[in-house]
Structure formats: structure tokens, C-alpha cells
Amino acid sequence: MTESTPILLLDRRPAPATSERGTFCTDLPPAADPDLVARAAAARQALDDQVVILGHHYQKQEVIQFADARGDSYKLAKYAAETGAPYVIFLGVHFMAESADILTDDHVQVILPDMGAGCSMADMADIGQAEEAWTVLNQIVPGRVTPVTYMNSTAAIKALTGREGGTICTSSNADGAMRWALEQRDKVLFLPDQHLGRNTALKMGLGLDDVAVWDPHRDLGGLTEEQIARATVLLWKGHCSVHQRFQPEMVDAVRARVQGVRVIVHPECRKEVVEKADEVGSTEGIIRAIEASPPGSKWAVGTELNLVSRLGIENPDKTVVFLDRTVCFCATMNRIDLPHLVWAMENLLNGVVVNRISVDPDDAEWARVALERMLQIA
């Protein structure tokens, strides 16, 4: 396929109106449309290899069934860069689509079906606040801090990390990234998830006295200059709205309820939950652990419910339960639904690219620097 390959035309509906925040869904099909699945299948077939559809593990089954690849955010962004398709439809949230745009060639256009699909954790690290914090830290402890930023962050925050000599990390390589950072300078600013940062520091042998939480809404992050000087790891006050819900008493309750259960949780959970779990793993690590376990195994999983439900369906010889008895989906991830996917694909067939994610070139360049550092460290 070449860049000039034309898009097949399904119909000639007018292009939808646009705004700075994306495209208004003026022709979004109703969720009650009984033909939605058939329309999605037809559009997917017609688009053929001109598009690759990437589905994050936390997506609903109604849309991920049309994905060409499933994975976590970094795995999918790499897949987008390797596929060669001129269009990428990302079934995920905004920062994930940004990462795909950063890693793909300039001619590749990345589409997010619903621009409202953000990430509350990523949004907790505003670039203005991060730049201010960086300035303050370099006034108090000049030249002593290396930024380490989790993949679940905006392109602007990744770019800041690249410009200031830092690296990106995933939940599976955060300890390697933090060790590297402390070899460069004697302090780390870890953004934007305090729980992953704290759990990683403790895993490395640091103590709670070695970490401090930086609150971007308070002067000096809510710390004294002495606390900043003493801390080895400064944790940005951010969290995942799903993983922070899990409480240590839930681990006790599921052990009482399910005899012989093994508890596995994501490292974005609170440290008290991580300490009580049998295993801690990234999204991909959780999947591998359950798939590799023997028939009859029993698992309680502390991560997003769509994935937990899918693991139960795809591993029928095992018992897989949700750690929390209360339903808890990722609300922003769930904004990517079948009507939005159909709308995006049918517009593409009509020659209209809706909700294109395009990262500022300078931000993209420095974000790639930070991502390349991560690969070199690994």
C-alpha cells in the first residue's frame, strides 16, 4: 500500500462540523440501532488494510472484537508504528492515541473515535504545573533531579521529560527506569502516578522516609525545602481512578470468600493492597500469569473490570473474580463504544478523517527522545 491509496467511498454524506476539541458527532448512529454490529463489520471489511484498529485491554467487548491487535498502551503504540497502514483507529484514551502519533511516521493519521475519552491520571499532571514544579525544584536542589514519567501521561509531559534528561517508563519496567534515573542524579521526580512510584521505590529497597508527595496545587508542592532536600523520590500527586478504589480489606474479604484464591493486582494500586497481594503485575503481566496458571486455579484480580471479565471468559478452566464486589469500569475508556467506532469508520470510508490526534512536532520530538531512553535502559 502507498500513501496515495484512495479511501473507498461507502456513501457521500457531508463532512461533520469540527471544533478545536474534535469533531461534532452530528451523524452518530444511535446505540439502539440493531444494525450496528453489521455496519461495523462491513466498514471494517471495506477499509481493509488501509486502517489498523488497536484495542486496549480495558475496552468493552463490543468494540475490541473489531481490533486487529490488543495490548497495553505502549505495546499498541509500537504496533501502530510497525503496521504500515496509513490510518490508525485507537480504541483507548487520548494519551494512548498521542503515543501512537508520536511513534508513527508523519503520513500516518491516528483517529480517536471519541475525543472525550481522556485519562484522569494523565490529566492530573498539567504541563503548566509540571513546568512550575521543575523550576522550583531546580531552585531548591539545582541539577539534582531526574524526571521519570509513566506512559500514562500527556505528550507535553513526555516532552518535558525528554528535554530535561529523563525517561519514560511502563508499569513493568518502572524499577529499571528509576534505578537509571538515580544513577544520573540523586533525586527523581516521578509523574503522574504516586502509587506506581511509591511501590517501585519500595520494591527497590527505599523506605517511606525516602519518598515525598508533591501536590501541584500547593506552594512548594506542600513540602518544606528540608523535605525536598531529604527526599530521594518526589511523587507527583496523581492516581488511577480505577486502581485507587481497591482497598486492603477487599483482599481479606476475597480470601474468606474464595478458598485457595491467589490475589494479583496492578502496581497502580495503593501500597497497602500491593503488600497484601500474592502477585503484582502490569496489565500484560496479569494476563500472562492467569493464562499460564494450571486448570482449576483461582484468581482475584485488582484491575479494570472489562479485562477481568474477559480473562474469565477466555480462561474457562479457571476461576477469575474481580477483587472489588462493586462494579468499577474505567469511565473514560468506556466512552469508546460501538456507535463512535461505526461513526469513525464510516466517515473514513467517505473520505473524512474525524478526531485526528496530532501532537505538536516539538513535543513529539522530545517525547521520542524520552521513549528512546526507555528502550536503551531496557
N, C-alpha and C positions, 0 to 999 in steps of 0.2 A: 504494500500500500504506500502511496506517496501522499505528501501533504496536500496535494491538489485534488485528491479523490473527492468527488462530489457527494454530498449527503442526498440520499434517496428522499423523494418527496412523497409523503403519505397523503397530505392534503394541502390546501392553500389558505389556511386560516391566517388572519392578520397577526403580526408580531405583538406580543403583550407589551403593555407600557412598562417603563423602567423607572427606578429611583436610585438614589445613592446607596441604599441598603440592599438593592437587588431588584428582582423583577416582581411586579404585582401579579399574583396568580388570578388573572381575570377570567381564565378559562379552565380553572382547576376542576377536574371531574369530582362529583360528589362521592363521598365514601360509601354510600349505599348503592352505587352503580354495580349491578350484578355482572357486568362485562369487564370489570377492572382487571382481573387476572388474565383474561383472554387478550385484552388490549395491551397489557404489559408484555405478554409472551409474543404477540405479533410485532410490537415495536422493537423488542429485543432482537427478534429474528431478522427484521428488516435492516436494522443498524449493523448487524453482522460484525465484522472485525474493525469497523470504523470507531467503535467505542469499547472500552473496558469498564465493567461495573465492579466496584470494590465495596465489600461489605464488612464493617467492623463487627466483631463478635457480639457486641451488645445490641445489635439491631434486631428488630422483630422478624419473625419467620416470613411474614407476608412480603417483605422486601428482600431479605437476604437470600431467598430462594432464587432470585434472579442474578445474584452476584457471580462473577467469574472467579473471584478469589475472596476468601475470608481470612481475617487476621487481626492483629493489633494495629495501632496507628502507624508505627514505623515500618512494620512488615509490608503493609499495604502501600505506603508511600514509595518504598523501594520497588515494589511490584509495578506501580504506575510508571516508574522511570524505565523499567526494563521491557514493558509490553510493546511499545512502538505504535500503539493506537493514537490517533490524533485527538480523541476525546476521552475524558475520564469522568465517569459519574461516580461520586464518592458518597456512599451510604454511611455517613458518620457525622461528625460535628465540624465546626468551622476550622479549628486549628489543624485537624487532620487533612482537610482539603488544602489548606495553606501549605502543609508539609509536602503534599503531592505536587503542588505547583512549584515549590522551591526545588524539588529534585528532578522534575521533568524538563525536557527541552522547551525552548520558548514557543515553538509552534503548537505544543500540546495545550489544549484548553480543558481546565478542570471545572466541573459543574457540581454544585451542592444543591440538591433538589429543594431544600427549604433553608433560606438564609437565617431563619430563627433557630436553627439547630446549632446552638453555641455550646460552650462548656463552662459551667460555673466556676470550676477550679481555675481554668485559664484566665477567666475574666477577673479573678481576684488579684492578678498581677498586672496592673495598669502600667503602660510604658512610662507615663509621666512620673508615677510614684516610684517605679524602679530606678529611673534616672536620678531622681532626687535622693533616693536611698544610697545609690552608688556614690554620688557626690559627697554626701555626709560621711559615709564610711571612709572614704579616701581623705577626708579632712581629719578624722579621728585616728585611723590606723592606716596612714598612706602607704600604698604599694603592698599591702599585706593580705589582700582579699582576692580570691579567685571565684568567679561566678560559675555555678553548676546549675543548669536548668533542665528540668524534666521535659520530656517530649510534649506533655500536655500543657502547652503554653503557646502564646501567640507568636507569629512570625517576628513581630517587633521585639519581643523579649528574647527570642533566639538570636536575633541580630545583635542586640546589646551584649549578649553573652559572647558572641564571636568577636566583636570589636574589642572587648575588654579581656581577651585572652582566656576565656572559659570554654566549657564544653557542654554538650547536651548529654542526657542520659535517658535510659529507659528503666522500667522497674526491675529488669533483670540484670542490668549492668551498673546500677547506681553506686555500688560499693567500689567498683573499679574506677569509676569517674571521680568519686570523692577522694580516693587514695591518690589518684593522679593530681588532682587539684591541690591537695595538701603537700605534694612534692614541689609544686610550683611556688606556693606561698603558704603562710602558716594559718590562714583562715579561709573558710568557704562561706559564700552566700548561696544558699540553696533555695531555688524558686521552682514552682509556686506552692508545692505541697509539703506542708510541715511534717505530716505523718511519715511519708516516704523518707524524707530527710532525716527525721529522728530515728526511725527504725534502721536506716542504713548506718547512721553514726554508731548506734548501739551494737549493731552486728559487727562493726569494725573494732569494737573494744573501747570506744569512747564512753564516757559516763554522762548522766543527765546534767552534771555540772559543767560539761564541756559544750553544751548547746544552749542557745537562747533564741526566743521567738521575736522576730522583727515585725511589729504591727505597723503597716504603712499609713494607718490613719492617725498615728500619734507621733509627736515630736521625738526625734531620735529613735523611732520605732518602739517607743515605750520603754526604752532601756536607758541606763546611765552610761556615761563614757567608760566607766570602770567595767561594767558588764560587757560592753562591746569589746574592750581590750582583752578581757579574760576569755571570752568565748572562742572556741575553735570552729564551731559551725553555727552560723546565723540562719535560722529557719524563717522563710517568708510565711506570714500567717495566712495560709490558704489551705484548702482541703477539697476532697471529692465529696459531693453531697450524698452520694450513694454509700461509699465506703465508711464515711464517718458515722453513719447510722448504726453500725454494728457495735454492740456493747459486750463487755466480758461476760455478763450474766447470760447472754444468749448462748455462749459456748457451754456453760454449765447446764443450761436447760436442754440443749440438743443432746448432750451426752446422757442425760437422765431419760430422755425420750426415745433415743435410738441406741440400743445396745451395740457396742462394738464399733461405733461410728468413728471415723477419722475426720478431724476438722482441718480444712485447708482454707486459707484466707489470702487476700491480696495485700501487699505491703503498704497500700494506701490506707489501711485500717489503723485505728488507734493502737498505740504500743501495748495497751493492756489486753487487747484482743489478740494481737500477734503473739504475745507471750503465752497465752493460753492455748493457741492453736497447735496442732500436730505438725503442720507444714505451712510454709508461707511461699507463695509463688506469684509470678506475673500472670497475666491472662493466659498466655501461651503455656506457661509452666503448670497452671492449674489444669488445663486441658490435657496436657501430656501425662500428668500424674494420674488422672482418673482413667484415661484410655489405657494406660499401661498396667493398671491395678488388676488383680485376678478377679474372675467372676465371683459374685457374692459379696464383693467389697461394699462398704457403706461409707458414704461421704456426706458431710455437711459443708457447704461452700459459701464463703463470705465474699461474694462479688455480685455483679449486676444480674438481675433475675432472668432476663431473656437468655443469657448464656447458661445460667444454671438449669433452666428448663430444657434448653436444647441438649445439654450434656446428659440429662436424664433420658431424653428420647433416644439419643444416639448411643447410649450405653445401657440397653435394656436388661443386661445381665447383672447390673449393679444398682444399688440404692443411692440416689443422688437427691439430697434435700437442700433447701435454702436455709441458711443459718438463721435468718430472721423470719419469724412466722407472719410478719406483716409484709404485704406486697410492696416491693420497692424497685421500680424501674428507674432508669436514667431518663428523666422527663425530657431533656433537650434532645437526647439521642432518639427518643420515640417520636419526635416531630417528623422524622423521615418516614413517611407512610406511603402506602400504595398510590393514593391519588397524586402525591407530589412526584413520585417516581414516574408514573404514567405521563404526567404533565411535562416533565423534563424530557423524557424520551420522545414523545410525540412532537414537541416543539423542535427538537433536534432533527427529526425526520422532515420537518417543514423548513429546515434551514435556519432555525433560530436557536442561538445558544443563550439559555436563560441562566441567571445566577452564576455567572463565571467568577471563579475565585482567582484573583490576580494580585500577587504580592509585589509591593514596591521593589524595583530592581536592586536598590542599595540594600534594603533589608534582606532580600533573597540572597545576595552575595555574601553578606556577613553571617546569615543563618547557615548557609552551606559550609562556611569556614568552621563554625561550631560543630556541625554534624560530622564533618570530615575528621575533626579532632577526636570525636567519639569513636569513629571507626579505627583510627590509628591506635587509640588506647586499647580497644578490644583486641 
